[in-house]
Amino acid sequence: MAEHIIASFDPGSLSGVWPVGSANSHAGVAMNFLGESTKITKCSFKLQKHGSPSGTLTAKLYAMTGSYGSTGKPTGSVLATSDGVGAGTLVDGDFQTFTFTGGEQYTMTGATYYEIAIAYSTTSSTHYVEIIYSNGGYTGNGAELTLPSTWAETAEDFQFYVYGLDVAPTVTTQAVSSVTNNSCTGNGNITVTGGDATAVTRRGFCYKTGTTGDPTTADSVAYDNGAFGTGAYTKSITGLTVNTDYRVRAYAVNSAGTSYGDTVQLNLATTTVLSIPTAYINLQSPVETVTTKSRSYMRLKELRIK
């Protein structure tokens, strides 16, 4: 599974610093970003020490309220908390990494906005942590945590990175369609890519004969390779045997693994196809006269097909 950058703001320039710590009014700062359907693994902020701070910093993931890029700020309960980092270990002017481990590797929802924040508390007005910011250039916006626990948007853009790890995609199977004596069309739907917008590298259908059990990619498959996002898809399944039961299900693959939908049943019942040989219709004399004792009348001749 590949860890990759989900969001970042690193312009390489410095506009200023903000003090972070309860004695300096800012108990935390945050930046909003557009999430992917991945697990958060780590984040980093560019920090430096003021004096000789002590204590521990942590990073926290929140949902976002407000408008991204203008009034966005954290809301609700903390979704995930990183391991702690000692304030005294910070290297001035470097990005400090905060790691999310175990159950704190929260699986985000794709195309959803989140807030990544750092929190630090100190009673000192001379020994604290500063976060570096740059004005302009980021599409989102920053936020500050003021005492006692109120988030408010800011005009400063704090330099940061957020990293994620792909998870397996989510796929569903619908009933097959366009069934013939030896083929059908599989119908599936990718509802979660498990990564970025085009994280799925293969989508298709696996199938096997029978009326029980679930097919896997070790059985027969029909698939397409590419860079696929969410949405419905189809694939022709050919080379089937008439009057045979099949088990069919959709599957999708990304860097984290292979996922399957539910299995659907297919029966290729015998279909009789009428084959008509070359035929002709004698239309030279399409009508004939019929005479009886009481009357005469015209009628169409019998059409002959051979």
BAFI-3210 file (N, C-alpha, C; in Angstrom, 3 decimals, decimal comma, padded with zeros to 6 digits):
// residues 306
n [1|2|3|4|5|6|7|8|9|10|11|12|13|14|15|16|17|18|19|20|21|22|23|24|25|26|27|28|29|30|31|32|33|34|35|36|37|38|39|40|41|42|43|44|45|46|47|48|49|50|51|52|53|54|55|56|57|58|59|60|61|62|63|64|65|66|67|68|69|70|71|72|73|74|75|76|77|78|79|80|81|82|83|84|85|86|87|88|89|90|91|92|93|94|95|96|97|98|99|100|101|102|103|104|105|106|107|108|109|110|111|112|113|114|115|116|117|118|119|120|121|122|123|124|125|126|127|128|129|130|131|132|133|134|135|136|137|138|139|140|141|142|143|144|145|146|147|148|149|150|151|152|153|154|155|156|157|158|159|160|161|162|163|164|165|166|167|168|169|170|171|172|173|174|175|176|177|178|179|180|181|182|183|184|185|186|187|188|189|190|191|192|193|194|195|196|197|198|199|200|201|202|203|204|205|206|207|208|209|210|211|212|213|214|215|216|217|218|219|220|221|222|223|224|225|226|227|228|229|230|231|232|233|234|235|236|237|238|239|240|241|242|243|244|245|246|247|248|249|250|251|252|253|254|255|256|257|258|259|260|261|262|263|264|265|266|267|268|269|270|271|272|273|274|275|276|277|278|279|280|281|282|283|284|285|286|287|288|289|290|291|292|293|294|295|296|297|298|299|300|301|302|303|304|305|306]
n.u [000,842|000,503|001,698|000,756|000,729|-002,006|-002,919|-001,413|000,528|003,134|004,921|007,533|008,300|008,257|005,928|005,354|005,071|003,067|002,277|001,730|-000,092|-001,643|-001,141|-000,666|-002,917|-003,621|-004,556|-004,429|-004,027|-005,319|-005,740|-007,738|-008,704|-009,192|-010,416|-009,608|-010,754|-009,178|-006,943|-005,835|-002,453|-000,266|000,755|002,225|003,608|005,163|007,277|008,638|010,705|010,122|012,045|012,480|010,501|008,350|006,551|003,905|003,009|000,210|-001,402|-004,584|-007,507|-010,372|-013,861|-015,085|-016,635|-018,503|-017,354|-015,127|-011,984|-012,661|-014,423|-014,019|-013,650|-012,689|-015,037|-017,252|-016,574|-013,239|-011,819|-009,553|-006,448|-003,028|000,124|002,044|004,327|007,316|007,699|010,187|011,829|011,652|012,878|013,998|012,234|011,813|009,726|007,636|006,782|003,745|002,427|-000,157|-001,407|-002,404|-005,719|-006,193|-005,805|-007,736|-010,335|-011,047|-013,662|-014,094|-013,794|-014,593|-014,479|-012,007|-010,421|-007,144|-005,338|-003,105|-002,426|-001,484|-000,531|000,436|001,578|003,332|004,487|006,741|008,068|007,280|005,603|005,978|004,203|004,757|003,671|002,371|001,222|-001,411|-001,893|-002,825|-005,673|-007,457|-008,221|-006,951|-007,388|-007,956|-007,663|-009,132|-009,177|-011,933|-012,494|-013,005|-013,254|-012,068|-011,997|-009,033|-006,875|-004,407|-002,280|-001,206|001,749|001,766|001,423|-000,545|-000,873|-001,885|-003,069|-003,912|-007,017|-008,799|-010,996|-014,595|-017,189|-020,141|-022,467|-024,707|-027,649|-027,021|-027,229|-028,567|-028,536|-027,479|-027,190|-024,540|-023,296|-023,211|-023,902|-022,046|-022,814|-021,723|-020,784|-018,671|-018,353|-016,661|-013,404|-011,174|-008,913|-007,413|-009,261|-009,146|-008,284|-008,704|-007,378|-008,074|-011,090|-013,842|-015,334|-015,720|-016,253|-017,851|-018,900|-021,925|-024,171|-023,727|-021,475|-018,810|-017,311|-013,845|-010,958|-009,303|-010,771|-012,596|-012,347|-013,381|-012,325|-011,285|-008,429|-007,127|-007,544|-009,723|-012,648|-015,349|-018,597|-021,002|-020,371|-019,880|-019,304|-018,669|-019,255|-018,091|-018,032|-019,433|-021,316|-024,163|-027,266|-026,295|-025,467|-024,236|-022,110|-021,669|-019,765|-018,916|-015,706|-013,012|-009,853|-007,200|-004,227|-004,249|-005,494|-007,834|-011,322|-014,655|-018,006|-021,392|-022,492|-024,188|-026,714|-026,745|-028,409|-027,966|-030,280|-031,527|-032,042|-034,149|-033,494|-034,981|-034,198|-034,592|-034,674|-033,486|-036,024|-038,921|-041,576|-044,282|-045,439|-046,528|-049,139|-051,134|-053,796|-056,767|-059,638|-062,583|-065,237|-068,512|-071,639|-073,456|-072,147|-069,354|-066,017|-063,107|-059,915|-056,941|-054,082|-052,601|-049,666|-046,453|-043,685|-040,426]
n.v [-001,189|002,215|005,107|008,467|011,986|013,829|016,436|019,706|022,596|024,374|026,772|027,593|030,009|032,543|034,315|035,038|034,253|032,406|032,356|029,396|028,046|027,882|030,025|032,040|032,725|031,373|028,249|026,319|025,636|025,334|023,822|023,614|020,994|019,040|015,870|012,366|009,015|007,546|006,228|008,327|008,885|010,430|013,805|017,040|020,045|023,236|024,301|026,099|026,746|028,882|030,233|027,811|025,500|023,087|020,005|018,469|018,197|017,560|016,314|016,739|015,469|016,805|017,208|019,597|022,777|025,505|027,499|026,238|027,700|030,209|030,620|028,262|025,951|023,841|021,395|019,723|016,490|015,218|013,406|011,855|011,362|012,176|010,533|011,804|014,610|015,800|019,076|020,176|018,879|019,896|020,993|024,015|025,750|023,563|021,029|019,388|016,114|014,443|011,454|009,175|006,336|002,828|002,451|005,122|005,789|007,109|006,474|008,429|010,136|010,288|013,281|015,077|017,711|018,358|019,216|019,720|019,891|021,330|020,990|022,548|023,104|025,384|027,054|029,054|032,273|032,867|030,634|028,724|027,405|028,175|028,566|028,490|030,626|031,503|034,078|033,869|031,973|029,457|027,409|026,810|027,676|029,009|028,354|029,301|028,283|029,660|030,562|029,659|027,331|027,863|027,901|029,865|031,349|032,297|034,653|033,749|031,328|028,350|026,434|023,121|019,486|016,660|013,198|010,071|006,656|004,278|002,469|-000,621|-000,720|-000,130|-002,047|-002,915|-005,433|-005,794|-007,323|-009,474|-008,679|-008,619|-011,351|-014,185|-017,290|-017,884|-015,796|-012,779|-009,579|-008,115|-006,179|-003,636|-001,490|000,973|002,292|003,437|004,542|004,083|005,572|008,252|010,197|008,576|006,005|003,282|000,609|-001,611|-003,061|-005,278|-008,521|-011,628|-015,133|-018,376|-021,789|-023,280|-023,293|-022,459|-020,836|-018,376|-016,707|-015,901|-013,926|-015,928|-017,632|-017,686|-014,598|-011,320|-008,230|-004,728|-002,655|000,380|003,799|004,330|005,882|006,442|004,984|003,456|000,510|-001,658|-004,900|-007,154|-010,598|-013,451|-016,601|-018,516|-021,454|-022,985|-023,650|-023,801|-023,193|-020,240|-018,405|-015,070|-012,166|-008,725|-007,062|-004,983|-003,331|-001,769|-000,083|-000,998|-003,441|-006,078|-005,932|-007,260|-007,463|-008,494|-011,848|-012,810|-014,840|-016,730|-018,279|-019,962|-020,742|-023,029|-021,688|-021,650|-021,117|-020,189|-021,168|-020,062|-021,291|-020,233|-018,469|-018,088|-016,179|-016,835|-014,574|-014,179|-014,699|-013,481|-013,683|-015,698|-017,053|-018,220|-020,402|-021,207|-023,006|-021,009|-018,569|-016,499|-015,617|-013,674|-014,631|-014,529|-016,291|-019,190|-018,658|-019,794|-021,157|-022,205]
n.w [000,000|-000,804|000,698|000,463|-000,396|000,613|000,934|000,920|001,885|001,082|000,443|000,558|001,512|004,112|005,999|008,558|012,115|014,431|017,878|019,759|022,298|025,485|027,184|025,472|024,138|021,733|021,594|019,771|016,252|012,898|009,645|006,727|004,390|001,403|001,638|000,951|000,190|002,176|004,721|007,292|007,969|008,779|009,564|009,035|010,366|009,962|012,362|015,220|018,109|020,893|023,213|025,742|025,415|027,034|027,569|025,583|022,157|020,013|017,052|015,550|013,973|012,494|011,563|009,132|009,394|007,953|005,132|002,795|002,341|003,197|005,556|006,866|009,576|012,400|013,675|015,943|017,547|018,141|015,501|015,127|016,814|016,971|017,790|020,543|020,483|021,777|022,904|023,361|021,598|019,087|015,922|014,908|012,421|010,788|009,229|011,395|012,082|012,761|013,859|013,128|014,616|014,798|015,896|015,513|012,928|011,035|008,699|006,083|004,231|000,771|-001,238|000,730|003,088|005,575|008,742|009,810|012,734|015,199|018,644|021,659|024,963|027,394|030,332|030,264|029,325|028,014|027,120|024,585|021,628|018,179|015,136|011,672|009,086|005,808|003,772|001,540|-001,523|-000,906|-001,383|000,586|004,024|007,155|010,726|014,139|017,538|020,183|023,643|025,800|024,241|021,496|018,031|015,349|012,104|010,240|008,512|007,910|006,359|007,340|007,118|005,953|005,742|004,781|005,018|003,559|003,490|001,121|001,129|000,652|-002,212|-002,492|-003,837|-005,652|-006,822|-009,505|-011,041|-013,855|-017,382|-020,787|-021,654|-023,469|-025,365|-024,843|-023,510|-021,486|-019,924|-017,430|-014,523|-012,486|-009,661|-008,510|-005,414|-003,549|-003,989|-002,442|-002,387|-004,122|-006,594|-008,869|-008,134|-008,535|-010,281|-011,725|-012,842|-012,868|-013,480|-011,845|-012,288|-012,016|-012,578|-011,255|-008,367|-005,843|-003,525|-003,789|-006,467|-007,224|-008,150|-008,855|-010,329|-013,450|-015,265|-016,346|-017,359|-017,139|-017,420|-016,040|-014,961|-012,691|-011,324|-008,984|-009,658|-011,944|-013,948|-016,804|-018,292|-020,893|-020,729|-022,040|-023,931|-022,489|-021,413|-022,760|-021,060|-018,451|-015,038|-013,466|-011,222|-010,445|-009,777|-009,045|-009,036|-007,767|-007,969|-006,212|-004,989|-002,409|-002,364|-003,321|-003,768|-003,426|-004,729|-003,901|-004,770|-007,738|-009,313|-012,345|-015,032|-017,990|-019,829|-022,331|-025,503|-028,224|-031,546|-034,471|-037,691|-040,845|-044,064|-047,347|-048,909|-050,998|-052,332|-054,301|-056,377|-058,820|-059,652|-057,660|-056,880|-057,173|-058,918|-057,521|-058,010|-057,163|-056,820|-056,315|-056,467|-057,536|-056,548|-055,640|-054,310|-052,278|-053,306|-051,803|-050,009|-050,741|-049,105|-049,307]
ca.u [000,000|001,340|001,374|000,916|000,282|-003,406|-003,009|-000,214|000,810|004,557|005,383|008,963|008,552|007,719|005,337|005,364|004,857|002,040|002,516|000,728|-000,048|-002,759|-000,747|-000,543|-004,279|-003,903|-004,331|-004,263|-004,294|-005,790|-005,891|-008,704|-008,234|-010,135|-009,994|-009,792|-011,231|-007,963|-006,649|-004,817|-001,301|000,562|000,705|003,370|003,516|006,465|007,245|009,892|010,595|010,380|012,563|012,701|009,182|008,241|005,221|003,662|002,086|-000,466|-002,206|-005,954|-008,334|-011,761|-014,724|-015,065|-017,862|-018,244|-017,007|-013,712|-011,298|-013,017|-014,901|-013,881|-013,004|-013,040|-016,314|-017,559|-015,573|-011,999|-011,940|-008,321|-005,388|-001,706|001,051|002,570|005,680|007,830|007,962|011,607|012,563|011,430|013,994|013,456|012,073|011,591|008,420|007,566|005,816|002,859|002,040|-001,389|-001,160|-003,469|-007,111|-006,257|-005,708|-009,147|-010,636|-011,817|-014,596|-013,628|-014,447|-015,156|-013,514|-011,599|-009,488|-006,024|-004,979|-002,169|-002,833|-000,392|-000,931|001,507|001,250|004,422|004,370|008,062|008,519|006,131|005,855|005,479|003,915|005,100|002,610|002,605|-000,035|-001,807|-001,398|-003,535|-007,100|-008,227|-007,966|-006,552|-008,285|-007,277|-008,433|-008,976|-009,671|-011,556|-012,568|-013,728|-012,500|-012,415|-011,163|-007,986|-006,394|-003,086|-002,212|-000,119|002,392|001,424|001,206|-001,356|-000,576|-002,868|-002,775|-005,081|-007,744|-009,411|-012,200|-015,909|-017,858|-021,378|-022,839|-026,109|-028,014|-026,488|-028,210|-028,232|-028,155|-027,662|-026,836|-023,153|-022,713|-024,065|-023,229|-021,948|-023,116|-021,166|-020,731|-017,648|-018,895|-015,518|-012,168|-010,158|-007,758|-007,803|-010,444|-008,987|-007,372|-008,948|-006,578|-008,739|-012,464|-014,355|-016,229|-015,222|-017,401|-017,592|-020,119|-022,519|-025,265|-023,292|-020,105|-018,472|-016,131|-012,768|-010,135|-008,641|-011,668|-012,649|-012,511|-013,493|-011,979|-010,607|-007,400|-007,157|-007,572|-011,171|-013,244|-016,616|-019,645|-021,414|-019,614|-020,328|-018,299|-019,208|-018,721|-018,337|-017,496|-020,191|-021,908|-025,613|-027,931|-025,357|-025,573|-023,006|-022,051|-020,980|-019,714|-018,027|-014,547|-012,226|-008,495|-006,328|-002,935|-004,451|-005,983|-008,983|-012,607|-015,705|-019,403|-022,142|-022,584|-025,501|-026,869|-027,073|-028,653|-028,070|-031,251|-031,498|-032,893|-034,309|-033,447|-035,533|-033,411|-035,441|-033,862|-033,814|-037,440|-039,461|-043,032|-044,747|-046,380|-046,918|-050,601|-051,434|-055,214|-057,409|-061,106|-063,246|-066,637|-069,382|-072,946|-074,232|-071,442|-067,920|-065,322|-061,652|-059,219|-055,471|-053,544|-051,798|-048,268|-045,606|-042,346|-039,623]
ca.v [000,000|003,403|006,331|009,589|013,285|014,155|017,904|020,368|024,006|024,539|027,709|027,857|031,360|032,789|035,634|035,336|033,130|032,556|031,582|028,369|027,661|028,523|031,306|033,018|032,827|030,389|026,897|025,441|026,183|024,278|024,100|022,701|020,332|018,118|014,514|011,237|007,828|006,895|006,342|009,324|008,245|011,423|015,174|017,814|021,509|023,889|024,858|026,470|026,974|030,206|029,893|026,377|024,947|021,712|019,473|017,634|018,633|016,505|016,726|016,224|015,550|017,203|017,580|021,039|023,535|026,746|027,412|026,007|028,828|031,508|030,536|026,895|025,738|022,539|021,262|018,408|015,755|014,852|012,155|011,088|012,082|011,619|010,337|013,065|015,052|016,685|020,438|020,455|018,178|020,541|021,618|025,292|025,987|022,318|020,401|018,373|015,079|013,853|010,158|008,548|004,904|001,951|002,871|006,559|005,972|007,288|006,389|009,590|009,997|011,026|014,534|015,677|018,611|018,098|020,153|019,132|020,903|020,977|021,533|022,629|023,875|025,764|028,201|030,019|033,330|033,054|029,362|028,168|026,955|029,052|027,925|029,372|030,783|032,319|034,675|033,678|030,851|028,216|027,555|026,694|028,750|028,583|028,616|029,358|027,881|030,618|030,036|028,334|026,251|028,419|027,978|030,984|031,367|033,312|034,982|033,145|029,960|027,667|025,466|021,786|018,335|015,556|011,969|009,019|005,319|003,738|001,309|-001,362|-000,059|-000,736|-002,301|-003,686|-006,187|-005,805|-008,472|-009,450|-008,318|-008,998|-012,757|-015,004|-018,682|-018,060|-014,550|-011,855|-008,343|-007,893|-004,811|-003,340|-000,075|001,322|003,352|004,053|004,157|003,709|006,450|009,478|010,093|007,529|005,061|001,899|000,292|-002,695|-003,354|-006,338|-009,541|-012,995|-016,038|-019,806|-022,572|-023,781|-022,542|-022,060|-020,350|-017,067|-016,720|-014,958|-013,677|-017,179|-018,270|-016,952|-013,160|-010,388|-006,985|-003,637|-001,935|001,824|004,643|004,453|006,480|005,856|004,953|002,182|000,043|-002,918|-005,664|-008,327|-011,895|-014,317|-017,958|-019,306|-022,684|-022,961|-024,519|-023,961|-022,209|-019,506|-017,458|-013,887|-010,989|-007,634|-006,815|-003,796|-003,443|-000,603|-000,429|-001,630|-004,803|-006,417|-006,021|-007,915|-007,231|-009,727|-012,766|-012,977|-016,123|-016,675|-019,556|-019,834|-021,729|-023,245|-020,820|-022,184|-020,101|-020,700|-020,826|-020,194|-021,384|-019,293|-018,617|-017,162|-016,102|-016,765|-013,456|-013,955|-014,662|-013,400|-013,987|-016,700|-016,982|-019,404|-020,430|-022,209|-023,043|-019,784|-017,314|-016,513|-014,566|-013,665|-014,815|-014,602|-017,628|-019,621|-018,312|-020,963|-020,897|-023,426]
ca.w [000,000|-000,976|001,414|-000,447|000,098|000,326|000,824|001,439|001,582|001,372|-000,590|000,664|002,017|005,448|006,206|009,978|013,023|015,455|019,101|020,048|023,700|026,171|027,780|024,381|023,595|020,692|022,111|018,626|014,928|011,995|008,218|006,107|003,177|000,777|001,940|000,050|000,908|002,639|006,146|007,608|008,607|009,443|009,067|009,507|010,376|010,124|013,712|015,855|019,547|021,475|024,534|025,970|025,762|027,485|027,321|024,401|021,099|019,251|015,905|015,646|012,773|012,748|010,443|008,886|009,221|007,241|003,712|002,521|001,733|003,765|006,946|007,349|010,877|012,968|014,359|016,488|018,319|017,454|014,758|015,316|017,519|016,686|018,899|021,020|020,132|022,808|022,416|023,450|020,537|017,789|015,211|014,453|010,992|010,053|009,350|012,438|011,710|013,771|013,313|013,594|014,659|015,284|015,674|015,210|011,472|010,662|007,272|005,651|003,116|-000,393|-001,631|001,943|003,703|006,952|009,357|010,535|013,731|016,260|019,935|022,618|026,137|028,320|031,187|030,156|028,316|027,406|026,551|023,866|020,251|017,121|013,856|010,564|008,092|004,618|003,337|000,153|-002,296|-000,586|-001,699|001,824|004,983|008,481|011,848|015,425|018,710|021,271|024,917|026,284|023,241|020,361|016,779|014,472|010,899|010,190|007,168|007,746|005,842|008,030|006,236|006,453|004,858|005,293|004,277|003,715|003,006|000,430|001,639|-000,451|-002,715|-002,233|-005,112|-005,554|-008,019|-009,902|-011,875|-015,216|-018,406|-022,170|-021,596|-024,665|-025,124|-024,415|-023,005|-020,737|-019,540|-015,997|-014,091|-011,169|-009,287|-007,526|-004,564|-002,869|-004,677|-001,471|-002,540|-004,793|-007,450|-009,886|-007,488|-008,958|-011,467|-012,470|-012,444|-013,721|-012,924|-011,784|-012,393|-012,053|-012,712|-010,021|-007,733|-004,503|-003,422|-004,355|-007,333|-006,947|-009,328|-009,217|-011,296|-014,715|-015,072|-017,473|-016,679|-017,831|-016,672|-016,287|-013,767|-012,576|-010,143|-008,576|-010,671|-012,526|-015,099|-017,383|-019,018|-021,561|-020,288|-023,190|-023,857|-021,520|-021,929|-022,683|-020,087|-017,341|-013,959|-013,162|-010,116|-010,978|-008,894|-009,443|-008,188|-008,095|-007,441|-006,106|-004,394|-001,103|-002,505|-004,162|-003,075|-004,189|-004,429|-003,663|-005,909|-008,351|-010,007|-013,771|-015,701|-019,441|-020,302|-023,773|-026,311|-029,573|-032,595|-035,716|-038,874|-042,034|-045,277|-048,402|-049,216|-051,971|-052,373|-055,686|-056,484|-060,214|-059,695|-056,244|-056,600|-058,025|-058,928|-056,981|-058,453|-056,545|-057,467|-056,094|-056,695|-057,807|-055,789|-055,741|-053,026|-052,387|-053,388|-050,678|-050,154|-050,572|-048,635|-049,329]
c.u [000,884|000,817|001,641|000,373|-001,163|-003,562|-001,744|-000,251|002,232|005,170|006,877|009,307|007,850|007,158|005,374|005,167|003,725|002,457|001,374|000,927|-001,068|-002,399|-000,641|-001,817|-004,610|-003,569|-004,157|-004,504|-004,668|-005,782|-006,907|-008,165|-009,314|-009,622|-010,214|-010,312|-010,033|-007,883|-005,594|-003,688|-000,408|000,282|001,962|003,064|004,926|006,432|008,629|009,641|010,814|010,794|012,832|011,381|009,284|006,826|005,123|002,686|001,445|-001,167|-003,570|-006,690|-009,772|-012,542|-014,662|-016,473|-017,520|-017,875|-015,512|-013,103|-011,648|-013,397|-014,778|-013,152|-013,438|-014,392|-016,457|-016,416|-014,343|-012,183|-010,727|-007,287|-004,056|-000,977|001,623|003,997|006,136|008,192|009,446|012,427|012,434|012,723|013,465|013,412|011,852|010,133|008,505|006,450|005,055|002,264|000,760|-001,198|-002,391|-004,847|-007,266|-006,067|-007,124|-009,314|-011,564|-012,757|-014,112|-014,453|-015,163|-014,077|-013,286|-010,703|-008,398|-005,473|-003,834|-002,624|-001,644|-000,827|000,277|001,040|002,300|004,146|005,700|008,606|007,318|006,560|005,284|005,262|004,129|003,961|003,097|001,267|-000,264|-001,220|-002,072|-005,023|-007,978|-007,959|-007,592|-007,620|-007,459|-008,229|-008,134|-009,599|-011,095|-011,588|-013,325|-012,821|-012,998|-011,479|-010,133|-007,607|-005,052|-003,210|-000,984|000,446|002,227|001,444|000,263|-001,114|-001,650|-002,407|-004,041|-005,695|-008,388|-010,695|-013,474|-016,654|-019,110|-021,662|-024,334|-026,370|-027,405|-027,606|-027,733|-027,760|-028,454|-027,306|-025,430|-022,496|-023,718|-023,261|-023,242|-022,176|-022,609|-021,141|-019,651|-018,171|-017,813|-014,250|-011,104|-008,900|-008,192|-008,925|-010,368|-008,063|-007,544|-008,217|-007,149|-010,151|-013,014|-015,276|-015,499|-016,430|-016,936|-018,927|-020,615|-023,626|-024,923|-021,854|-019,894|-017,235|-015,109|-011,980|-009,297|-009,497|-011,618|-012,935|-012,706|-013,298|-011,397|-009,569|-007,485|-007,006|-009,030|-011,579|-014,519|-017,606|-019,900|-020,527|-020,181|-019,147|-018,967|-018,485|-019,086|-017,767|-018,184|-020,833|-023,414|-026,114|-027,029|-025,583|-024,213|-023,206|-021,157|-020,918|-018,657|-016,817|-013,804|-010,894|-007,865|-005,046|-003,069|-004,959|-007,186|-010,230|-013,651|-017,079|-020,080|-022,189|-024,017|-025,510|-027,280|-027,309|-028,828|-028,976|-031,198|-032,495|-032,950|-034,363|-033,927|-034,685|-034,254|-034,544|-034,269|-035,244|-037,823|-040,972|-043,440|-045,816|-046,814|-048,430|-051,104|-052,880|-055,703|-058,908|-061,666|-064,717|-067,370|-070,706|-073,680|-073,507|-069,990|-067,262|-063,822|-061,060|-057,707|-055,040|-052,732|-050,318|-047,418|-044,205|-041,576|-038,146]
c.v [001,249|004,564|007,503|010,861|013,516|015,655|018,515|021,854|024,267|025,462|028,007|029,248|031,536|034,195|036,036|034,087|033,477|031,779|030,588|027,902|028,471|029,864|032,401|033,101|031,819|028,997|025,893|026,200|025,026|024,778|023,117|022,162|019,390|016,696|013,539|010,064|006,969|006,986|007,423|008,633|009,237|012,802|015,874|019,299|022,066|024,702|025,334|026,761|028,455|029,947|028,398|025,730|023,490|021,223|018,787|018,293|017,406|017,139|016,060|016,438|015,830|017,231|019,098|021,595|024,859|026,482|027,260|027,221|030,177|031,389|029,129|026,819|024,384|022,557|019,851|017,792|015,462|013,493|011,254|011,981|011,396|011,238|011,696|013,332|016,035|018,043|020,749|019,804|018,846|021,117|022,879|025,378|024,748|021,880|019,297|017,391|014,570|012,581|009,642|007,027|004,138|002,438|004,342|006,828|005,979|007,216|007,530|009,242|010,858|012,260|015,199|016,545|018,267|019,227|019,354|020,219|020,404|021,670|021,492|023,533|024,154|026,954|029,302|031,039|033,596|031,786|028,675|027,783|027,975|028,249|028,939|029,433|031,619|032,841|034,431|032,436|029,532|028,422|027,447|027,878|028,164|028,891|028,608|028,928|028,865|030,045|030,519|027,243|026,694|028,501|029,163|030,972|032,480|033,576|034,331|031,707|029,288|026,561|024,051|020,757|017,365|014,352|010,921|007,713|004,763|002,581|000,613|-000,665|-000,764|-000,853|-003,135|-004,376|-006,061|-007,032|-008,336|-009,105|-008,820|-010,453|-013,446|-016,442|-018,838|-016,788|-013,779|-010,589|-008,227|-006,430|-004,604|-001,856|000,123|002,495|004,085|003,595|003,656|004,553|007,758|009,197|008,991|006,435|003,623|001,633|-000,865|-002,866|-004,411|-007,277|-010,876|-013,923|-017,486|-020,530|-023,019|-022,892|-022,121|-021,551|-019,026|-017,173|-015,682|-014,743|-014,893|-017,992|-017,490|-015,475|-012,456|-009,001|-005,962|-003,043|-000,450|002,589|005,045|005,097|005,759|005,873|003,564|001,812|-001,296|-003,605|-006,895|-009,582|-012,903|-015,716|-018,834|-020,510|-022,670|-023,973|-024,822|-022,849|-021,563|-018,622|-016,294|-012,816|-009,990|-007,584|-005,576|-003,885|-002,051|-001,026|-001,136|-003,053|-004,922|-006,527|-006,600|-007,392|-008,546|-010,570|-012,835|-014,275|-015,896|-018,086|-019,316|-020,936|-021,838|-022,342|-021,377|-021,040|-020,718|-020,215|-021,102|-020,243|-020,323|-019,528|-017,678|-017,242|-015,921|-015,693|-013,200|-013,863|-014,627|-013,727|-015,058|-016,551|-018,300|-019,323|-021,556|-022,205|-021,726|-018,507|-017,569|-015,395|-014,746|-013,898|-014,859|-016,061|-017,930|-019,280|-019,543|-020,517|-022,205|-023,069]
c.w [000,000|-000,144|000,475|000,187|-000,342|000,096|001,405|001,115|002,042|000,324|-000,522|001,150|003,348|005,513|007,672|010,800|013,982|016,687|019,321|021,481|024,461|026,787|026,737|023,555|022,507|021,211|020,985|017,344|014,009|010,564|007,643|004,791|002,673|000,957|000,801|000,873|001,306|004,156|006,350|008,372|009,330|008,871|009,561|009,405|010,549|011,416|014,134|017,327|019,872|022,917|024,618|026,386|026,229|027,200|025,972|023,443|020,473|018,055|016,017|014,325|013,168|011,432|010,289|008,839|008,556|005,791|003,542|001,833|002,316|005,240|007,524|008,678|011,434|013,664|014,906|017,273|017,467|016,783|014,960|015,989|017,263|017,965|019,299|020,568|021,214|022,255|022,428|022,357|019,184|017,231|014,544|012,928|010,163|010,177|010,406|012,092|012,930|013,172|013,957|013,519|015,131|014,906|015,379|013,713|010,897|009,145|006,877|004,499|001,957|-000,673|-000,460|002,596|005,176|007,434|010,058|011,457|014,596|017,530|020,879|023,762|027,021|029,149|031,082|029,065|027,626|026,755|025,892|022,452|019,280|015,843|012,738|009,558|006,922|004,142|001,850|-000,482|-002,011|-000,800|-000,466|002,732|006,332|009,511|013,120|016,525|019,822|022,536|025,179|025,200|022,000|019,143|015,959|013,275|010,981|008,733|006,882|007,225|006,446|007,132|006,806|005,329|005,568|004,401|004,557|003,105|002,363|001,208|000,450|-000,911|-002,265|-003,547|-004,861|-006,889|-008,259|-010,788|-013,273|-016,191|-019,762|-022,255|-022,934|-024,321|-024,554|-023,884|-022,164|-020,491|-018,032|-015,665|-012,662|-010,899|-008,220|-006,710|-003,781|-003,574|-003,711|-001,544|-003,169|-005,786|-008,495|-009,373|-007,963|-010,276|-012,286|-011,935|-013,392|-012,977|-012,901|-011,757|-012,436|-012,184|-011,342|-009,509|-006,310|-004,562|-004,135|-005,234|-006,876|-008,232|-009,707|-010,187|-012,607|-014,455|-016,412|-016,876|-017,648|-016,888|-017,007|-014,992|-013,566|-011,259|-009,764|-009,740|-011,211|-013,716|-015,566|-018,062|-019,619|-021,070|-021,368|-022,955|-022,842|-022,204|-021,710|-021,656|-018,893|-016,319|-013,708|-011,940|-010,572|-009,897|-009,373|-008,516|-008,677|-007,358|-007,340|-005,384|-003,056|-001,216|-003,412|-003,307|-004,010|-003,787|-004,069|-004,937|-006,415|-009,155|-011,462|-014,272|-017,189|-019,958|-021,820|-024,470|-027,730|-030,571|-033,891|-036,889|-040,100|-043,263|-046,289|-048,861|-050,342|-051,920|-053,817|-055,771|-057,924|-060,359|-058,269|-055,891|-057,561|-057,896|-058,437|-057,366|-057,745|-057,270|-057,365|-056,446|-057,081|-057,003|-055,964|-054,355|-053,307|-052,450|-052,101|-050,968|-049,860|-050,148|-048,674|-049,362]
res [m|a|e|h|i|i|a|s|f|d|p|g|s|l|s|g|v|w|p|v|g|s|a|n|s|h|a|g|v|a|m|n|f|l|g|e|s|t|k|i|t|k|c|s|f|k|l|q|k|h|g|s|p|s|g|t|l|t|a|k|l|y|a|m|t|g|s|y|g|s|t|g|k|p|t|g|s|v|l|a|t|s|d|g|v|g|a|g|t|l|v|d|g|d|f|q|t|f|t|f|t|g|g|e|q|y|t|m|t|g|a|t|y|y|e|i|a|i|a|y|s|t|t|s|s|t|h|y|v|e|i|i|y|s|n|g|g|y|t|g|n|g|a|e|l|t|l|p|s|t|w|a|e|t|a|e|d|f|q|f|y|v|y|g|l|d|v|a|p|t|v|t|t|q|a|v|s|s|v|t|n|n|s|c|t|g|n|g|n|i|t|v|t|g|g|d|a|t|a|v|t|r|r|g|f|c|y|k|t|g|t|t|g|d|p|t|t|a|d|s|v|a|y|d|n|g|a|f|g|t|g|a|y|t|k|s|i|t|g|l|t|v|n|t|d|y|r|v|r|a|y|a|v|n|s|a|g|t|s|y|g|d|t|v|q|l|n|l|a|t|t|t|v|l|s|i|p|t|a|y|i|n|l|q|s|p|v|e|t|v|t|t|k|s|r|s|y|m|r|l|k|e|l|r|i|k]
***
